[in-house]
Amino acid sequence: MGDLARDPKQIGNLIRRIRKKQGLSQTQLGEKAGLRQETISLIETGNPSATMETILSVLAALELEFRIVPRSKGRAADLEEIF
C-alpha cells in the first residue's frame, strides 16, 4: 500500500477507507485501539488535536505502520487527484 497523507484530513480519510475495507465499524476499531468511538470519528473527520499516540494506536489496530519518507515533488493538484 502506498497511500500518501500530508495533513490530518488526509490521514482521517485514509483511516476511514481502510477501516471500512476491513469491515470494521468505528466502535469496533475503537475497541481494538483502546479508544472511544467518538475519538475514531474525530480522527476520521480530520480533527487536528489527535495526539501521535492516539494515531499510532489506531494504525496498530488496523495493522498499519507509520513511515517517514522524503517529500515528493508533485504539485498540490496532483495530490488532490490521489484522494
N, C-alpha and C positions, 0 to 999 in steps of 0.2 A: 504494500500500500504506500503510495507516495503523495498523500494529501498534504496541502500546504495551508497553514493558518498563521496570520500575522497580527491578528487583533482578537479581543475577547469574543466579538460577534462571530468571527470565522471559526474560532475554537468551539463555540457553542453549537454552531451549525454542524460541524463535523461530529461532535459528540452525539447530537440528536440523530443524525443519519446513521451512525454506527450502532447506536442503541436500538434503533428501530430495525436495522438489518439483523441484529442478534435476537430480535423478538422480545425485547425487554420493555416493560413499562418504566416510567420514571420512578415509581415506588420500588420496583424490583431492583433497578440499578442503585437506588439509594440504599437499599438493604445490603446489597453486595459491597458497596463502598463505605458503609457505616455512616450514611448521611440521610437527611430528611428529603422527602420528595420535593419539597419547596426549594431546597438548595439545588437539586438537579435542574429544576425549572429555571431558576435564576441563571445558572451556568449556561443552559441551552439558549437563553434569550440574550446572552452576551453581557450579563452584568459584570462590570469590571472589578467588583470588590471581592471576587472569589480569590482565596489565597492559593499560593502554589501548592501547598499541602493538600488542599481540597481537590484541585485539578488533578494532581498526581494520584489521589485515591480513586477518582473516577476513571482515569486512564487505566489504572491497575485492575479495577473491577471489569473493565471492558477488554482486558488482556492486550492493552496497547502500551507503548512506551513513548517517552518524550525525548526528542533528539534536537540537538543544536547543530545547524549546518550553515555554511556561508550563504548569505542572501543572494538570490538570483537577481539578474539584471533586467528581468522582464518589466514591461510597462505596467502601470497600475490597471489599465484597461484589460491587459492580458490576464491578470489575476482575477478580475471580476468574472471573466468567462469560465474560470475553473469552478466557481461556485454558482 
